[in-house]
Amino acid sequence: MNDLERVPGVRALGVDLGSKRVGIAVSDLSGTIASALTTVYRSKSRRHDHAEIARLVKIEECDVVVVGLPLSLDGSEGPAARGATKEAKQLATVVGVPVEMYDERFTTVTAEQAMRDAGLSGQRQRKIVDKMAAAVMLQAWLDHRRNTWGQS
């Protein structure tokens, strides 16, 4: 790949929606590496939760938000995926950057396995699993973007 074909950098915020917590990850400026950032604890107001995510988009100077799409194992969209899609559309009205959805199947399982392999206790795992799952999903999105750049 020569310099003219190089994938342009992107600063992305990864979002793993949950009913109690929202995991947040961010990419580096080049759009190469995703890192766990924080966990947003759900309030009683989605509007408040979305404002907090919008604040993170601004602070981190993100160009895009990537929301995890919880597809069923067979790839179909069940109730969880429909709910995430609905919430991503609501989020898109407040974050000020494009919002994309990306398959998040197995991200939590992958994050949990990585934390076990790292020797983290169950209590420590529960505190960080959401942001780790967001990082796994965002890394998959970044890799897919890099591997498919320029293909029609």
N, C-alpha and C positions, 0 to 999 in steps of 0.2 A: 504494500500500500504506500503510495507516495504522499507527499504533504497535501496535495490537492484533494486526495480521497479520504483524508483523515476525518473521523467523526468530530463534528464541532463539540466543544465542551458544553456542558449543561449542569446547572446546580439544581438538583431535584430534592424535594421533600417526599419521603415515603410515609404513608399513613396506613396503619393496620387498625381498622375500626373494630371495636369491641363494645359490648353492652355496658361494661363497667370502666374500662380503660381503653385509651387509644395510644398505640405504640407509634412513635415518631422516629424516623431515621433521616439522615441527610447525606447527600453525596459530596465528594470533594469538588473543587471548582472545575476540574477537568471532566467530571462526569464518569470517573473510572471506578472509584471505591465508595461503597456505602458504609456508613457507621451509625450505630444506634445513637440517638440523641436524647430523647426524654420520653416520659409517659404522661399523657394528659388524662387526669381522672375525670370521668363523666360527672357533670353537674346535672341539675334537674332541667337545664335548658340547653337544647341543641344549639341555639343561637349563641349562647355563651361559649360552648365547646368549639364551635366553628370560628368564633372571634379569636379564641386562643390559638387555634391552628393558623389563622390568617396572620396573627402577630408573629408566629414562628417563621412563616413564609417571608415576612418583611425583614425580620432580624437576620435570618440566614441568607437573605438576598437570593431566593429561589426563583427559577425560571418556569418551573412546572411542579405540580403536585401529582404524585402517583398513589392512587388508592388501591388497596388490595381487594381483589374480586374473589370472594369465597365460593368458587364453583364446586359443584358436587364431584365426587370421584370420577364419574363418567363424563365430566366436562359440561354437564347441563347446568342451567341456572335455576336454583331452588329459591326458597324464601329468603335465605341469608344473602344470596347474590342480588336478589331484587331489592332487598333493604339497603345493601351497600351502594347499589347503583343510584337509588333514590337519594341517599344521603350525600353521595359524591356530587350529584346535580345541585343539591342545596349548597354544598360547600363551594362549588364553582362560582356561586353568586357573590361570595364574600372574599375569596382569597386573592383576586386580582391577577391571577396567572392561569394558564390552561390546567385542567384537571384531566388526568388519564386514569383508566382502570387497568389493572394487571393481575393475572391469575396468581392467587396466593395459596393454592393447594400445597399442603405439606410444609409451609413456612414455619408454623409453630412447632411441628414435629422436628424439623431440621434444627431450629433454634434450641429446642430442649436437648436434643442429642449433643449439639456442640457445647452447651453449658455443662452437661454431664461429663463429657470428655475432658472439659477443662477443670473438673473437680468441684464445681460450685454446689453448695448445699441446696436442698429443696427450697428452703426459705429464701435464699438469695435468688434462685431461679425464678420464683414466683414474682419477685420484685422487678425483674428486668425482662421477662419473657416477651412482653408485648413490644418493647422497643427493639429487641433482638429479632423478633419475627418481622417487624417492619424493615429492618436492615437486610434480612435474607430476601424479602420480596423486592426491595429496591435494587439490590445487587443483581437479582435475576433480570429485572427490567433494564438496568444499565447494560448488562451483558447482551441481552437480546437486541437492544438498540445498536450496540457496537457491531454485533454479528450480522445485522440485517441492513446496516446503513448503505444507502445508495441502490438497494435492490427495489425493483418495482413490485 
